[in-house]
Structure formats: C-alpha cells, structure tokens
C-alpha cells in the first residue's frame, strides 16, 4: 500500500468512527471500524518525518490545523465552542512529531531523549489531547522500531495496553495494512485534502446533527 492508500483508509475509518460517535451513538460497529485510524496516522507521522524536506514547516502545519480544528472538534464532541477538557488529535500528532525531532536532536544523550519524550507525553496528558500520552508514545515507538515489522507491532501493542478497552483491541488490526506499506507515496496532489478533511467532516457531522435533532449538543 502507498502513503495515499493508507491515508484514504485512515480517513474513511475516522469518518465512520466519528459518524458513530456524533450521530449513531448506539451503533458500536462504527466505533470498532474507527479503531483503524489513529495507528495509521501515527505511522504516517513517522513516515512524514523521515521524508519531509522541512520539519519546521511540518510542525507548523500540524499546529495550525490543530488550532483550526479545535472549534469543530469541541462542537462535535462537547457540544460547545470551547472545551478545555478535551483537545483534538492534531495536537497529539504535533506532540508526537516534536518528540521525534528532539530524539534526533539529542542523539547519543539518552537521558535528554527520555526527559524530552517524557515531558512531551506529560504535556499531551495534561492538555487532554485525543489519545493523550499513549498516542505520543505510540508515535515514538513506531519511529524507534521502524526497521522491524514484528518489533514495531509488539511495541505498539505494549504502548496501547494501558489504553486498551475491549473496543481498542481492534486498533491492532491496523498493522495489517501498515505491514503492506510499500514505501511509495502514491498520489501527491491531495496533500491538503487530508488536513482539511478533519475539521470539515466534523462541521458536517455537527450540522447534520443540528438538522436531525434541532440541537447542537448531545
């Protein structure tokens, strides 16, 4: 599978998941399908970091879309414009990428690497980003174990154990398409579509809920 194919799979999985969370809260099968999305996004952050020409621009892009997405995210999952108790997944991806940058910045200085990753993971936990510190640690493990598919899967499983409920075990199935990754980019022209899709699909779901129920909140 190419990067483009993995992105399409992650987007479809996420849309089904969020449709279940926002519109069809009793349809748990949609939430199960949605477990594919985050591990794929975490993997793509690692691939993006390894191949980007400008990691600063990459960080800025994630940060900007984290801010853009926050109001749609809060409307979708908290029913109000501002909800400081829960932040969207772009913040988690931003923290994960920042952790990779600092790991390489402090190459050979294990204590500084561990301290940097620990502080970033703690920041994600304290800010209540989606997937919190577990998401950051998963990105770090996928990066550190990138040379071995089996170790990568085992490391991801260990990272997810503290987070796993019965539904979250399905996230491990995402390593089947990840393992099929062929190292190719695929289509490149849709780059910003995948960034814009996140806030736009949340606004779409919120609007449908408003039309359907007559209210913005749950």
C-alpha distance (Angstrom), angle and dihedral (degrees) to the residues before:
residue distance angle dihedral
X1 . . .
X2 3.78 . .
X3 3.80 127.8 .
X4 3.80 87.6 -103.5
X5 3.82 92.3 53.6
X6 3.81 91.6 48.7
X7 3.82 90.4 50.0
X8 3.80 91.2 51.5
X9 3.80 90.6 49.7
X10 3.80 91.5 48.8
X11 3.82 93.1 47.4
X12 3.81 93.4 49.3
X13 3.80 91.5 46.1
X14 3.80 91.5 48.6
X15 3.81 93.1 48.1
X16 3.79 91.7 51.8
X17 3.80 90.5 46.6
X18 3.79 94.8 49.9
X19 3.80 91.8 43.6
X20 3.79 86.9 57.6
X21 3.80 92.3 46.7
X22 3.81 96.8 45.9
X23 3.81 105.1 30.0
X24 3.81 111.7 14.0
X25 3.77 104.9 34.2
X26 3.79 94.0 165.7
X27 3.81 95.2 54.2
X28 3.78 100.5 89.7
X29 3.78 93.9 174.2
X30 3.80 87.6 74.5
X31 3.78 90.9 55.8
X32 3.80 90.6 49.8
X33 3.81 91.3 53.1
X34 3.79 88.2 49.0
X35 3.79 92.5 62.5
X36 3.80 89.2 81.6
X37 3.78 94.3 68.2
X38 3.81 109.4 70.4
X39 3.84 100.0 47.4
X40 3.81 88.2 50.7
X41 3.80 91.4 50.0
X42 3.80 89.6 47.7
X43 3.80 90.2 51.6
X44 3.81 90.7 48.5
X45 3.81 90.9 52.4
X46 3.80 87.8 58.1
X47 3.80 92.1 47.6
X48 3.78 90.8 46.0
X49 3.78 91.1 51.6
X50 3.79 92.0 49.4
X51 3.80 93.2 51.1
X52 3.80 106.1 30.3
X53 3.78 118.5 116.1
X54 3.80 93.0 -150.9
X55 3.78 118.8 27.1
X56 3.81 91.7 -175.6
X57 3.79 91.0 60.9
X58 3.79 88.8 45.8
X59 3.82 90.9 54.2
X60 3.80 92.1 45.7
X61 3.80 91.0 49.8
X62 3.80 92.1 52.5
X63 3.80 91.2 45.4
X64 3.80 93.3 50.0
X65 3.79 93.2 49.5
X66 3.80 90.2 46.0
X67 3.81 88.0 59.5
X68 3.81 93.8 42.1
X69 3.79 91.7 50.0
X70 3.79 98.3 47.7
X71 3.82 98.9 85.1
X72 3.83 93.9 46.4
X73 3.82 88.5 46.0
X74 3.81 93.5 50.0
X75 3.80 91.8 46.6
X76 3.80 91.3 50.2
X77 3.79 99.2 45.4
X78 3.80 105.1 22.7
X79 3.79 102.3 25.8
X80 3.81 94.6 -128.0
X81 3.77 138.4 85.5
X82 3.81 96.2 -111.8
X83 3.79 126.1 31.9
X84 3.82 113.3 165.8
X85 3.80 91.9 -175.8
X86 3.83 95.3 71.7
X87 3.84 130.3 33.2
X88 3.80 129.3 -167.1
X89 3.79 126.0 -98.8
X90 3.82 94.8 -104.8
X91 3.82 87.2 73.9
X92 3.81 89.7 55.1
X93 3.79 91.7 49.0
X94 3.82 89.9 47.6
X95 3.82 91.5 52.5
X96 3.80 90.9 45.9
X97 3.80 92.5 53.0
X98 3.80 91.3 45.9
X99 3.81 88.9 53.4
X100 3.81 90.5 54.9
X101 3.80 91.0 50.0
X102 3.81 91.4 52.7
X103 3.81 93.4 45.0
X104 3.79 88.8 59.1
X105 3.80 93.2 39.3
X106 3.82 89.3 58.4
X107 3.80 97.6 40.8
X108 3.80 110.2 164.8
X109 3.82 93.2 16.0
X110 3.78 101.4 96.1
X111 3.79 96.2 176.6
X112 3.80 92.2 55.1
X113 3.80 90.7 45.8
X114 3.81 92.0 51.9
X115 3.80 92.2 44.3
X116 3.81 92.2 49.9
X117 3.80 94.1 48.5
X118 3.80 90.9 44.4
X119 3.80 93.3 52.0
X120 3.80 92.5 46.6
X121 3.80 92.3 48.1
X122 3.81 89.4 48.3
X123 3.81 89.7 51.1
X124 3.80 90.5 53.8
X125 3.80 89.7 49.1
X126 3.80 94.7 48.2
X127 3.80 92.7 46.0
X128 3.81 90.4 48.7
X129 3.78 94.8 -130.0
X130 3.79 117.7 179.3
X131 3.83 106.8 -79.1
X132 3.83 87.2 6.1
X133 3.83 117.8 -155.3
X134 3.81 92.0 -15.3
X135 3.80 89.6 65.5
X136 3.81 91.9 51.4
X137 3.80 92.6 47.9
X138 3.80 91.1 48.3
X139 3.82 90.6 55.5
X140 3.80 90.6 48.2
X141 3.81 92.7 49.7
X142 3.80 92.6 47.4
X143 3.80 87.5 53.9
X144 3.79 97.1 45.8
X145 3.82 93.1 45.5
X146 3.79 96.5 39.9
X147 3.81 94.1 120.7
X148 3.80 96.2 62.8
X149 3.80 124.5 50.4
X150 3.81 96.2 -160.3
X151 3.79 93.7 46.9
X152 3.79 89.6 46.6
X153 3.80 90.8 54.7
X154 3.82 92.9 46.2
X155 3.79 91.6 46.9
X156 3.78 91.5 49.8
X157 3.78 90.5 49.0
X158 3.81 90.5 52.4
X159 3.81 90.9 49.0
X160 3.77 91.7 50.6
X161 3.83 97.6 45.2
X162 3.83 95.3 87.8
X163 3.79 88.7 49.8
X164 3.78 100.1 41.6
X165 3.76 123.2 113.9
X166 3.78 121.1 168.2
X167 3.80 90.6 -81.3
X168 3.81 94.8 48.2
X169 3.79 93.3 60.4
X170 3.79 86.0 76.4
X171 3.81 88.5 67.1
X172 3.80 88.2 74.0
X173 3.81 89.2 66.7
X174 3.79 87.7 69.1
X175 3.81 87.7 77.4
X176 3.79 89.5 72.9
X177 3.84 93.7 70.7
X178 3.82 90.3 34.6
X179 3.81 89.2 56.9
X180 3.81 88.3 51.3
X181 3.83 90.6 58.6
X182 3.80 109.2 127.9
X183 3.82 99.4 -163.7
X184 3.80 94.4 -109.5
X185 3.78 127.5 123.5
X186 3.78 100.7 -142.0
X187 3.81 115.2 -168.3
X188 3.81 113.7 9.2
X189 3.81 103.2 -177.8
X190 3.80 94.4 80.5
X191 3.80 94.4 62.6
X192 3.80 97.9 122.9
X193 3.79 93.4 37.7
X194 3.80 89.2 74.7
X195 3.80 92.1 50.5
X196 3.81 94.0 46.2
X197 3.78 93.8 43.8
X198 3.79 92.2 70.3
X199 3.83 100.0 61.6
X200 3.82 93.4 31.0
X201 3.80 95.9 53.5
X202 3.81 90.0 48.4
X203 3.81 90.6 52.3
X204 3.79 88.9 47.7
X205 3.81 92.4 52.7
X206 3.80 92.2 45.9
X207 3.81 90.2 51.0
X208 3.80 92.0 49.3
X209 3.81 89.6 49.9
X210 3.79 90.0 50.2
X211 3.82 92.4 50.8
X212 3.81 92.1 43.1
X213 3.81 99.9 46.3
X214 3.80 103.6 17.3
X215 3.82 91.1 -125.3
X216 3.80 135.4 87.5
X217 3.80 97.2 -145.1
X218 3.77 132.3 62.6
